[in-house]
Every structure is written in structure tokens, then in C-alpha cells.
Amino acid sequence: MSKVETECLMTVGQTATGQILLFPKDVKTLKGQVLESLDSRSGPLALHQETFPQFIKYMGSKTKILDFVISGLNEVYEGGGVCDLFAGSASLAGAIGDQVPFVSNDIQRYSAVLAGAYLMQEDLPCTISAACLIEDARPLAEDLLHSIGPYTNYDSITEREAFVRAENDALNLHLKPLPQKHHLFTRFYSGTWWSAEQCAWIDALRSVADRHEGHAHHLILATIMHAMAYCGQGTGHFAQYRDATTDHAFQDIVRYRKRSITDYFARKWHKDALPLTRRRPVQGHQLLSKDYVDCLETLRPCTVYADPPYCFVHYSRFYHALETLVRYDYPEIQHKNGKMVKGRYRAERHQSPFSIGTQVPGAFTKLFQGVQASGSNLVLSYSNTGMITLEKLQSLAQATLGSSYDLQVLTMAHVHMTMGRAKDRAREVTEALLLARKK
Ligand SMILES: C[S@@+](CC[C@H](N)C(=O)[O-])C[C@H]1O[C@@H](n2cnc3c(N)ncnc32)[C@H](O)[C@@H]1O
């Protein structure tokens, strides 16, 4: 993700009503200058971006263009709370959650955990060390590894064939009942994105998270998610893990198999999790895991930021492992033609209307209606590579909000990460913000 380059080329925004925004056409400006000209409200109501740590790599995360998003928010923000309706990795909570009462919502439960890590500070900072948490987890990790019998030592495997045999044994652990209460990852995910040993530590640290409440609980889970993302042999999401079909793939997968969950956990805990506990607590935050329509129904007038999915893939498939970590509910696993699917997805997964072609226009109309009914202003992110065109989106907004809201569109060129290891790792897109402000 660090390779993303954001080119801040502002273009004239054509409003849905045909008005033109303030910026001269084709003027290339530095980021800071753009913000200055965009942010017409630089008084006490202006929101600004705090630096914050990221816990996971997230497809479609707005982290790299938050200055653009926040400048859009400042165009319609009139004080009071901010609601991030599709919070994902909770980047907006990380950036402005210390300035306003914040409602963080996403249908996926892991998002509320990440938002909690940014938002749920307590009066006293946490002082628990990673070493302490790891020592609390160790007995269970060792017990799990004892129960499964001999497991792979990746230092001793030099041949691809031997590696594939060992991975198949690990994949078959799902057939072996285990007595420990916390054994979900060891049994069902060994040999997938993680080795059996990595899974045993994921389970063991997960059990330790349950012994802590409040901010510490969120932070432990967010830090496990970090270790899962960076030790897993995939590309940062959990749609597919790689097979060792070539020697090159074998060597690369082994590198990840050798990564230590506890090392990644400990480093992140001290570098980023504990410092978050020293932020000033702000009252009035809410963490929700609702469908966006239900969330809008509960909302008091505020400023809504909406960043719905842009494409046909479902987040519930790409991040099912994080959802399962948080819920820890031993879900039924999806089967196809009588076989467990390779990715071991949860059988019950949310299918977003924003990712189903025929449902997208209706989903946006419901979004605009909900914003209007709650008496809120709106900043909506979308791109020219989305499921519907920006023109169509503007006409839907115009149809629902046109009579009672001022509408504007801002655009910006941006390089997007595709989160694959393939050639097409970065793609140039136009990011747009549709702003709707009550007349
Ligand atoms: C583009 S991502 C948001 C990324 C986020 N702004 C960030 O910076 O990480 C879209 C999010 O919408 C969520 N989502 C999809 N359908 C939803 C629905 N019906 N209600 C609420 N959230 C939904 C997905 O789980 C996903 O996290």
C-alpha cells in the first residue's frame, strides 16, 4: 500500500445542477494548495487529518486520499457529529475521530473493532505489555500444538513436494476434533493463509482478547488482525490463498510461513496500539454493525460520509477471516458440489446491493432517501471505475435530493492499488466526491 502515489490534480467539478465549482480548469496544484482553496471553512468548524496507524491492508481504503475526503467534508460540515456509513478499515475514524462525536458503521463486524481501536479511549492509558499478553496466550498455543501432533518445521523443508504434502496434512486438520474451547483457526485454517503454528497463536491470542474489556479488547483484536494480514501468505485479503505450484511460489510462501505471529503482534502493539490509548477520550462515539439503510434510520442530523463498494466483489468474501476472528462463532463453511470451498468462506455472507449490477441504482436511491430523512448533509465517494457511471450517480442524486439540497461534484486523479500480486497492481482512476448540502 505504501507504493500508492496520489496525484492531486483537481479538475472542475460539474454540479448536478450544471453549476461549476470554484477551481480554474486544468490547474495542477500541490496537495496543500488544493486543500487551502477547497477548504472554504477554515474557522473553528474545519476538520483536519490527524496521523493514525493502519492495522490492516484494505481494498478500497481511502487512507491515501483522506485529505481530499476531509476537504469535501469541510464543504458541507456544519458542526455536530460525523457518521461513516461504510467504514471498512475505519480510516476516517482514525483521522478525525478525536475532533467530533463519530458514528462508525459497516455491515462487517471487524470494522467496528478497528473503529473501536481508534475511538474508544478510556481515562487512563493502557500499560499492558505485549510480552504479558503473549505469555498469557502461550499455554493455549502450546496445548493446541500438542493436540494436533507433529507440525511442520519450515526450516527443514527444502523440497516443494515435501512442502505440498505437509500443507495437505495441515488442511486435513479440519477432520480432527480438538478439545480446547478456542481452536477455530487451528482446526479450520491451518494450511490455508497460515501454518498450523500461526493458527494456534491466532487462537491463543484471540482467547486472551476475551479476557479484556473496552479499548484493550478492541486493540488486541485489531493487533491480531495486523499479524494475520502480514504473516498470511495471500495478498492482504482472504479471497484466495496461493498454492505452491512452482518452486518460486513455494519459496515465497515459505517466507510467510516462517513469519512469527507473536513478533508481528508485539511490534504493532508497542508501536501503534498502546500509543492510541494515550489519545484524549472523546464522548459520544458509536460503533454500529448495521446495514446502511438501518443505520440511516437511527441517525440524528449530522454529516454522513458514504464510501460504498465500487465493484462486483463482495467484502464479505475478501475479509471473511477477519469477520470469523471477531465473531469467533465456528461458522458453517460454504460447500459447493458437496466439497468445502477452497477459501473456507462463511456459508452466511453478506451480499452487498452495491456490488450487484441490477441493484446498484436502487441502493443509491435508498442511500439518498435515508440521508434526506435523517436531515443530514452528505459526502459520497465514488469513482469512474464503479458499477454505474458518475453521470448516472449524479442523476440519481438529483432525482431524490435535487429540490432540497445543493449538489456539487469534486474529482481527483488517483492511483489505485488492486491488491493482487499480478501485473496490474496499480490503476489510474478518477475519484469523485458528490457533496449534498441542505438548502
Ligand atoms: C469501499 S469500502 C469502505 C472503505 C473505507 N472508507 C476505508 O477507508 O477503509 C466499502 C465498505 O462497505 C461495506 N458494506 C457493503 N455493503 C454494506 C451495507 N449494505 N451496509 C453497510 N456496509 C456495507 C463493506 O463491508 C466495506 O467495508
The ligand as an ORCA input file, in Angstrom:
! r2SCAN-3c Opt
* xyz 0 1
  C     -15.072      0.909     -0.139
  S     -15.232      0.062      1.392
  C     -15.052      1.356      2.578
  C     -13.614      1.697      2.781
  C     -13.394      2.706      3.889
  N     -13.830      4.026      3.525
  C     -11.927      2.721      4.256
  O     -11.252      3.747      4.093
  O     -11.438      1.693      4.710
  C     -16.953     -0.317      1.442
  C     -17.463     -0.943      2.736
  O     -18.890     -1.059      2.637
  C     -19.305     -2.137      3.445
  N     -20.686     -2.505      3.046
  C     -21.071     -3.141      1.918
  N     -22.413     -3.235      1.889
  C     -22.879     -2.639      3.012
  C     -24.186     -2.419      3.538
  N     -25.289     -2.867      2.899
  N     -24.328     -1.759      4.707
  C     -23.222     -1.344      5.389
  N     -21.955     -1.548      4.936
  C     -21.779     -2.181      3.760
  C     -18.235     -3.195      3.189
  O     -18.183     -4.140      4.230
  C     -16.960     -2.349      3.058
  O     -16.223     -2.327      4.259
*
